[in-house]
Amino acid sequence: MIFLILVFALQYPSSMAISKQKVGPVYLADPTIFYSNGLYFLYGTELTPEKGFPVLVSTDLKEWRTSPKTTNGYALLKGAKTFGTTGFWAPQVFSYKNKYYMLYTANEHIAIAESNSTTGPFTQKKMCALPGKTKQIDPFLFFDEDGKKYLYHVRLGGGNNIFVAEFKDDFSGIKEETLKKCISAEGGWEDTKRIAAPPIAEGPTVIKHKGTYYLFYSCNDFRNIDYAVGYATSRTPLGPWTKNPKNPIIDRTKIGKNGTGHGDVFKDRKGNYFYVFHSHNSQTNVLPRQTFIVGLKFIRNAQTKIDEIVIDKNRMITPVKRD
């Protein structure tokens, strides 16, 4: 571990030079963090999502830098053997059989690229989107203990709704016969109507804890100050899902920032759970959306015998980027 961190440090200026560097907030929306070999890798949606997906690297989740191993700071670049011309949103990176994969949205469709490195370049052998009968965004692939793979994603039409289906072993698409709806926005905190928009449920992430599946999701239009995060539970990866009655678990009243949502769950090197998400730039401006990280903890519900999830503000992190 120490060796890996030293190698990382040597790729950047000395502490004396660092003091002269520009330090500022991290502005990545729909963020996701992947941990590998002692390093954290942060990917997300840019202010103008037309080029692809940048990647930042950190040893401590607090300070982030651009890896010198990337192409102009990007893990996936438009036109470099990749699908899509616009709207590069909501990536997810995972490892499988000694390769790294990135699921992502472009042109309101889902695509998948691969790489030999966490920093890319992620490319496709066949530059195309996954097959689909409708526009679909916000992919998240969950690997269950029995080896089955499930693609959680959002389908557009009459609003944004979260669906799941088994994913084919060759990553070529879903098994259509297994497709099921998981989550729709149903009013209350999920659809506060501050902005004229159809009901929106998006940004799915799934984890499994003590035999229970937890599906994190965000609701409201992202421009709405009430954009927030809740979760639902199920005994199977295909549902049915029961929404937590104490939702939302992350919102502007708990975090103190508007538009908090659309992130990803990850574990740090010690095995602690965190949620990385974005918020509005300020109390008056939506863009550019800023990246934040908050700890998660499980609390046993004596009645349901299911662990409930709450945030741990003592483990709140505001990432900064050093240029």
N, C-alpha and C positions, 0 to 999 in steps of 0.2 A: 504493500500500500504506500509506504513512504517513498519507495523508489518511483512509483507512478506519479505521485504528486510532484516530486522533484523534477522529473522529466517534463511535466506540464509547465512548471515554473520556469524552466530554462528556455521555453519557447517564447517567453515574454521579457520585457525589460526588467532591470533590477529594481529594487525597492526605491532607490533614489530617482530613477527615471519615472517610476509609476506615479510619484508625487506630482509630476508635471503633466500627467495625462488628464484628459478630460473625463470626468465622471458624471454620469447622468442616469435617469431612470431607464428601465427596459420597457420598450414599447412593442410588445407582441401580443396580439389578441388570440383567442382560441388556443392558448398555450398547452404544450405537452412536454414532460420531462422524462428522459430515458437515462437510466443509470447503468454504467458499464465500466468495469475495471478501475474503480476508484474515481471516476469522473461523471459529472452530470452534464447532459446535453439538452438544451432547451430549443424547441422549434415552435413556430407559430405563424399567425397571419400578420402581414405587414400593413401599414397604414394604406398604402396603395398596392393591393395584392396582384400585381401584374407580372412579376419576375420569377416567382417561385417561393422557396422557403429558406430563410436564413437559419443558421444554427449558432448558438452561443455555448460556451463551455465553462464549467466551474468546478472547483474542488469543494466548495462549502455552501452552495446555494445562495450565497450573498453577493459575491462579486463574479461578474461574467465577462468573458472576452470572446472575440471572434477567433476561431481556430485558423492558424496559418495553412492548414491542410485543405481548406475549402477553395472553391472557385469564386473569388470575390465575396466570400462570406456566406455563400449559399450551399446548402446540402442538396437541394434540387433546384435546377435552373430551367426556366422555360426554353423550349426549343432544343435542349441538349438531350435528345433521345427520350423525351417525355411528352405525355399527353397534356393538352390544354394551352389556351392562349390568354385566359383571363380568369379572375376570381379564384386565385389559389388560396384556399381556406382550410383550416382545421386539420393539420396533419396528425398522424399517429405513427410512431416508430417502434418496431419490435424486432426481436431476433428469432430466427428459426433455422435449424440445421446449418449452423455456421455461416449464415448470411443475415444481413439486416434488410428490413423491408419498411417502406413508407406507404401507408394508405393516405390518400389525400383527396380533396375536392378541387376540381377545376371545371370551368364552364358548366357548373351546377350538375356535375356527374362525378362519380367516384372512380379513382384509378389507383393502381398499385405499382410501385417501382422498387428496385432492389439495389444493394450496394455491398461491397466488401468492407465498408467502413461506416461508423456511426456518423461521420461528417460528410459522407457522400464521396463522389457524386452518385445520387440515386437516379437510375435510368431504367428504361423499359426495353425489352427485346422486341416487343410489338407495341407501338405507340397508340394506345387506345384506352377507352374507359371500360369499366366492367359492364357487362350486359345489364340492361334495365329497361323496363317499360315506362318509366317515369323519371323525372329529375330526382336525383338523390344526392345528399350531402352528409357531412359530419360522420365519417366512418370510424368505428372502433371494433377491433377484432379481439375477442375473448377466447382464450384457450382453456377448456375445462380439463379436469383431472383425468377424464376417460379418453382424452385425445381428440375429442370433437372440438370444432372451431365454430364460433358464432359471430356473425357480422351484425352489430348494432349500427343503425344508420337512420337518417332522417329522410322521409319522402315528402316531396312538395305537392301540394294540391289541396285546396280547402284549408290552408294553414300548413304548419310544420308538425309532422307526427313521427314518433320514434317507432321503428320496426326492428325485428330481428329475424334472422334466418341462418340455418347452418351454412357454413362456408365450405366450398369444395377443397379437397386436400391439395390440389394443384394451384390454388389461389386464382382460378379463372372466373369465379363468380359464385353466387349463392345457389343453394338447392331450392328452387322456386316453391316446391311443394311444402316446404317447412316454414314459409314466410308467415309471420304473425305480428299484429300491432301490439306494441308494449304500452306506450304512454301518449296521451293527448292532453292538451291544456284544457282545463275544465272550469275556469273562472276563479274568483278569489285572488290569491296572490299570484296564480299562474296566468292571469289575464286581466290586468288592472285597467286596461283601456286608456292609459294616458296618451298613447299614440294610436292613431287609426291603423290597425293591422289585424289580419286574421289571427286566430289562436296559434301560439307558437310553443312547441316543446322541442328542444334540440340539445346538441352537445352531449350525447350519451357516453358514459364510462361505466364499466362493470367490474366489480371485484367479488370474490367469494370469501366468506368469513364464517367459520364454524358451521358449514353446511348450508348457509343462507347466501343467496345472491343479492347484491346491492347494486341498483342501477341509479347512478347520479344523472341528473338532467337539469337543464336550464329553461326558464319560461319567460315570456314577454318578448317584444321586439328589443334587440340589443341596444337601441337608442333610448329605450325607456329607462328612467331612473330606477324602476322597480325590477329590472332584469335581475334574476336571482336563481339560486341553486337549491334543489330538493333531491330527495331520493325515494326509491320504492324498493320493496323486498319481494323475493319469491323463493320457492323451494326448488324451482327448475330454471334453467337458463332461458326457456321459452315463455315463462310466465305461468299463470296470471300474476300480475304485479299489484302489490298493495302499497299505496303511497303512505309515507310517514305522516301521521296527523300533526306532527310538530313542524312540518315544512313551513317556510324555507329554512335551511340550516345556514345558508350564506346569503346575506342581503345587505342593503345599505344601512339598516338599523343595527346590524351586528358588526359590520366591518367599518362603517363610517364613511363609505365611499359609494357613489352612485354606480348603477349598472354592473354589479358584481356577478360574474358568471362565466359559463362556457370554458371549463378547464379539464383537468385530468387528475386522476389519483395516482400517486406513486409512493414508493418506499425509499427512504434514505439508506445510507450504508449500514445504519444500525437496525434497520427493519421497522422504523417508525413511519406511520402513514402521514402523507401530506396531500393537500389539494392545491394545484397551481391554477390560477384563473386570471381574468382581466377585469378591469374596472374602467369607468369613464375617466377621461383625463383630469377633469375637475368637477366641481359642483355645477358648472355652467356649460362646459364643453364635453362632448362625447369623445372626439378624436384628438390625438391618437390615444388608443386605449393602452393603459399601463398594466404591467404584469405584477402579480402578487402571489405569495405562497402562504398557506396557513396550515397548521397542524390539525389532524383529525384524531379523535379518540372514541373508543367504544365504551358504552355504559349499559350494563345489563338491565333490561326491563323485567322486573320480577313477575309481572302478569303474563306477558307474551312469551317470556323465556328467550327472546331475541335481543341481541345487542343493538342498541340505538347509537347513531353516530352524531357527535357534536363537534364543533370546532374548538380548538385550543389556541386562544389568542396569545397565550404566552409563547407560542411557537409561530408567531406571525413574522414573515420575512418580506422586506421590500427589496427585491433584487436591483442591483445597480450594474451598469455597463461601463467598462473602462475602454476608451478608444486609444 
